[in-house]
Amino acid sequence: MERREMVGTVQDQRNQQNHDVQPQIVSNGPPKHSYCMDVWLFIIFHMLLFLFVYLLPR
């Protein structure tokens, strides 16, 4: 076998393997989670934690 034939068969095998793999679907839609709500929950949690620690008896 010549080198060109060998390279051709390797490329053919790679092409067959690539066809066997299912393409992944990538969507760049809006996030399904509200980051604004995360910010408010973070702030409320830390305010409550601060008040709890501040009001602990000494």
C-alpha positions as CSV (number, residue, x, y, z in Angstrom):
1,M,0.0,0.0,0.0
2,E,1.2,3.4,-0.8
3,R,1.2,6.2,1.8
4,R,-1.6,8.0,0.1
5,E,-3.8,5.0,0.2
6,M,-3.1,4.4,3.9
7,V,-3.8,8.1,4.7
8,G,-7.0,7.8,2.7
9,T,-8.2,4.7,4.6
10,V,-7.5,6.3,8.0
11,Q,-9.5,9.4,7.0
12,D,-12.3,7.3,5.7
13,Q,-12.4,5.5,9.1
14,R,-12.4,8.8,11.0
15,N,-15.3,10.1,8.8
16,Q,-17.3,6.9,9.5
17,Q,-16.7,7.4,13.3
18,N,-17.7,11.0,13.1
19,H,-21.0,10.0,11.4
20,D,-21.7,7.6,14.2
21,V,-21.5,10.3,16.9
22,Q,-24.8,12.2,17.4
23,P,-24.4,15.9,17.2
24,Q,-25.0,17.8,20.4
25,I,-27.7,20.4,20.4
26,V,-26.5,23.7,21.9
27,S,-29.1,26.4,22.8
28,N,-28.2,29.9,23.8
29,G,-31.7,30.7,25.1
30,P,-32.5,32.7,28.2
31,P,-31.4,31.2,31.5
32,K,-34.0,29.1,33.2
33,H,-33.0,30.5,36.6
34,S,-33.6,33.9,38.0
35,Y,-30.3,35.4,39.1
36,C,-32.1,38.5,40.4
37,M,-33.9,36.3,42.9
38,D,-30.6,34.8,44.0
39,V,-29.2,38.3,44.7
40,W,-32.3,39.2,46.9
41,L,-32.2,35.9,48.7
42,F,-28.4,36.4,49.4
43,I,-29.0,39.9,50.8
44,I,-32.0,38.8,52.9
45,F,-30.1,35.8,54.3
46,H,-27.1,37.9,55.2
47,M,-29.2,40.6,56.8
48,L,-31.0,38.0,59.0
49,L,-27.7,36.4,59.9
50,F,-26.3,39.7,60.9
51,L,-29.4,40.5,63.0
52,F,-29.2,37.1,64.7
53,V,-25.6,37.5,65.5
54,Y,-26.0,41.1,66.6
55,L,-28.9,40.3,68.9
56,L,-27.2,37.3,70.6
57,P,-26.9,37.8,74.3
58,R,-23.4,38.6,75.5
